[in-house]
């Protein structure tokens, strides 16, 4: 029955000391409301992950753990390992603690927390993965909107299929968490993983709210790094592209050679050597560096995986 469903809400945090108290209070209200409606168990809880914050984020989390025993738990990384690692750690830890489903949501609650009830309704209908998908990007700046749309477009072109306008606001069932625990990749691309593993999936649409305090931690560099990780984790299209460029370059070079021979012996006209040489060498030099860069990213991915270093280091956990 739905009222026996233990829900864990995982909240990754990085330098969010000003938001912890209000976020905790609001999410506890959401849990309380769902418990009163008998949609989840009263054993449901919040789980904060401090991703190596350098402000008082952990101090605020610890205060809320003491203030709300059994309802608020926390984990602290020894250093900053990134949002994706914080999400991964949170989901794997609540799996150990015990839950039937987990919802991940940002600490600023720009993702509408009221939609968690709809997530639970979809879960009760038998869906194992529920993606939170934003209705539009009206609250984004032009730069953020452009880079985000470019991110999804590039990922789709290269064969990494993820729901458009979905970040990391989602519900996944315990069955999915069990599968997640079997994936030991160092840099697991979560958005690609949840889309690729199968299981019944659906979407819940939501509107993004303005951020109350501070600035978002996602910027162009962050999205670029996420895109590169996603591409190298789930697509070999760039490597195939290098092969295609090689074939095109060979055909182009062969054609240029034939044209030069014809110009010399048929029309008795030699091409302007300096200009031609500079243009061609610059063009092919750029392509070569680009291709080397792509190969280097894949080698870097392999390098990180074969070393098998810990994906993150836990300094402290409060239960």
Secondary structure, DSSP 8 states (H G I E B T S, - for coil): -GGG--EEEEEEESS-TTTHHHHHHHHHHHHHHHHHTTSS-TT-EEEEEE-S-SSSHHHHHHHHHHHSTTTEEEEEESS---HHHHHHHHHHHHHHH--SEEEE--TT--B-GGGHHHHHHHHHTT-SEEEEEES--TTS-HHHHHHHHHHHHHHHHTT----TTEEEEEEEEHHHHHHHHH---TT--HHHHHHHS-S-EEEEEE-B---SSS--S--HHHHHHHHHHHHHHH--HHHHHHHHHHHHHHHHHHHHHHHHHHHHHTS-----HHHHHHHHHHHHHHHHHHHHHHHHHHHHHHHHHHHT--S--EEEEE-
